[in-house]
Structure formats: structure tokens, C-alpha cells
Amino acid sequence: MKILTLAILWISLALLPANVPQQPQIVTAAQVNGTWQSKFGTFRILAVGKQRLRVEWEGIYPYKLPDGSRMANTGEGRGIAIIEGIEARFKPEVSEDECEIRMKFIRGKLEVKQEGICGFGFNVSAAGTYRRVSSRKPKFVYEEG
């Protein structure tokens, strides 16, 4: 009898539609707040309510001159990101019109994509994978504005 019950249960589960919509995942302040770093940049993020994040980013592109001395191009961006599910999007305050930064919070990491020209330093990009180095309220470098 147990085998028959298990077989019926298995068949019932197998016949469920595969495209049943799932509840969208939504990130919480505890999952996003803090300081996130990669080899080439730092994001400071703070949830400010109503599906919005205060975001500040600083990036660097290091290189060597022909004589071997080290140099770096730098860039920065800040603004308010709007959260939709596990992704937040924002256009840095002082950037080109087509610039958009997309941030996805996945399994404790921050995956960032940059679209369009953002006006950061030559070869400087916010794109990459960041890991959280602090979950405390970040210390923003620039005044809110």
C-alpha cells in the first residue's frame, strides 16, 4: 500500500505544470547594507526605505607606465538605486545619460553590470563581483545630495 501511495504522489508531482509562477525573491536591508569590495572597487550601500538604496561607488584601473612606475585611473558614482526583486538599478548622479548600473544580490555576493558610457576614468568600470566586507552602516565619503 505504501508503494502505491508513493507512486500516486510521484505521478501527481510529475504532472504539475512546470511553469507555475514562483513568489519573487526580495532582498532585505540586512542582505544589502554595508561595504562591498572587489579587486577594483568598493560599493557602500544603505537601504533608505521604499525599495530604495543609497549607493556610493569608487573604482580604480591600475596600470604601469613604460618605465615601470605605477599609475591608476579612478572613477566614482553615487545615487539612489531602485530595488526590484533581487536586483537594484541606478544611474550615477554625474554620468552620461545612457549609463546604468545593475546590481544583483545573489548568495551573499553582489554581481554588478554596467551599461553605457558612464564617464568614469579610462578603463574604470563598476562591473564585477563584489563580496561584503562589512555589514555595518557604511561611512559615505560624499554628502547626500
N, C-alpha and C positions, 0 to 999 in steps of 0.2 A: 504494500500500500504506500509506503514512503517513497519508493522509486517512482510510482505512478504520479504522486503529488509533486515530486521534484521535476518530473518530465513535463507536467502541465505548467508548472511555474516557469520553467525554462522556455517553453514554447510561447507562453504569454509574454514574457520579456522580449523574446526574439521578434514578436510581431508588433511591438510598439514602434510607432513612426520614429525614424532616425532624426528627423528634423524638428523635434519638439523644442520650441524656444526655451532657452535657459534664462534664469534670472541674471541680469547683467551684474558683473562684479563692480564694486565701487571701492575706491581706496579711501582709507580713513586718515585723519590728521596724524595719528600715531605712525602710519606707514610712510608718510611723505616728509614730515617735519625733520629738519636737521641739515647737516652738511654732507654733501656727496662729492666724491673725488674720483678723477681718472688720472692717467699719466699726464694729460694735457689740459686739465681744467678742474674747476670747482663750482658746484651749484650750491647756493644757500636757498632753502625753501621753507616757507611757513604758511600753513593753512590759515586763511583770514575769514573763512565763513562763506556761505552761499556758493559753494563749489568753486571757490577762487583760491589761488595760491600767490603769495608774494614770492617772486623769483629774482635771484641775482646770480649772474654767472661771470666768471673770469676765466679766460683761456690763454694758452701760450703755444707758440710753434717755435721750438728751439732749433738752431742750425749753427754750423761752423762756417767761418769765413775761409777763403783760400789759405790764409796764414795760420789757420788752426784756432784762432780765437773764437770764443763762443758768443753768439748773439741770439736774440729771440724777438719774434713779433708777438704782440699781445692784442687781446680784444676783450670786450666786456659787453654785457647786456643785462637789462633788468626790466621788469614789468609785472603785470598781473596775468597769470595763466588761468584759463577756464578748464575745469575738470569735466570730462565725460567718461564715465566708467573708470577704467584703469589708465586712461590717457589724459594728459593736460597739454594744451596748446597756448602759445603766446607769441606775440610779435614784440621784440625788444623795443623800448621807447625810442631810441635813436638808431634806427636801422632803415634799410631800403623797404619800400612798400611790399615787395614780394617775399620778404623774409618771414619765415615761420619756423618756430622751434616746437617740435613734438616730443613730449616726454611720456614714456610708458613705465609704469611701476610694476615690475614682474619679479616675483620670488626674491624680494629683498634687494633687487638691483634696479637701477634707473637706466633705461635704454633711451638714448636721445638721437633724434634725426633732425637735420637742419635742411630746410628747403629754401631755395632762392638765394640771392646775394644779400648778406646781412651787414656788410660794411665793417667786419672785424678786420684785424690785421691780415696781411698776405699769408695764406695757408692756415689761418686760425679758424677753427670750426668747433662748434659746440657738440657736434655729433660724436657718439661713442657710448661706452658702457661705464657707468659710474657706480661706485659702491658707497654705502653710507658709512662715514667715519665718526659721526656723532648724531644722536637723535635729540639732542638738546635744541632749544630755540637758537637759531643761528644768529651770529653777530653780523648784521649787514654793514657793508662798507659805505654804501651810499645812502643818503637821506631818502626817505619815501617821498615820491612826488608824482 
